[in-house]
């Protein structure tokens, strides 16, 4: 996918199958993206905060998975 030249992409973490990054759009808005295998989720800031809170609760349910 070709990004707008003015969009600043910052990698949060990258593995063989997963990629998390932020994109600062030309208007200054930051979007958050999770790519897991062939699924990509895109979030605006408010949605990202909700997703993080949810995922933290999910992780608590699997304490031995670290």
C-alpha positions in Angstrom: 0.0 0.0 0.0 1.4 3.4 -1.0 1.2 5.9 1.8 0.8 9.6 1.3 4.3 11.1 1.3 3.2 13.5 4.1 2.2 10.6 6.3 4.8 9.8 9.0 4.7 6.1 9.9 6.4 4.9 13.1 6.9 1.2 13.9 5.9 0.2 17.4 6.9 -3.5 17.1 7.4 -5.9 14.2 7.7 -9.7 14.1 7.6 -12.2 11.3 3.8 -12.3 11.3 2.7 -9.2 13.2 3.2 -5.4 12.8 2.0 -2.5 14.9 2.6 1.0 13.8 1.3 4.6 14.1 0.7 6.9 11.2 0.7 10.7 11.7 -1.6 12.0 8.9 -1.0 15.3 7.1 -3.7 17.0 9.3 -1.8 16.0 12.5 -4.2 13.2 13.5 -2.5 10.0 14.7 -3.9 6.6 13.7 -3.0 3.2 15.1 -2.7 0.0 13.1 -2.3 -3.7 14.0 -1.5 -6.1 11.3 -1.7 -9.8 12.4 -1.0 -12.2 9.6 -3.6 -11.2 6.9 -5.8 -9.1 9.2 -5.2 -5.3 9.7 -7.1 -3.3 12.2 -7.1 0.5 12.0 -8.0 2.8 15.0 -8.5 6.4 15.6 -7.2 7.6 19.0 -10.4 7.1 21.0 -10.9 3.6 19.5 -7.2 2.8 20.2 -7.7 3.7 23.9 -10.7 1.4 24.1 -8.9 -1.5 22.4 -5.9 -1.1 24.7 -8.0 -1.2 27.8 -9.8 -4.3 26.4 -6.6 -6.1 25.5 -5.1 -5.5 28.9 -8.1 -7.2 30.4 -7.7 -10.1 28.0 -4.0 -10.5 28.9 -5.0 -10.7 32.6 -7.1 -13.8 31.9 -4.0 -15.6 30.5 -1.3 -15.0 33.2 0.8 -18.0 32.1 1.1 -16.9 28.5 4.0 -14.5 29.1 
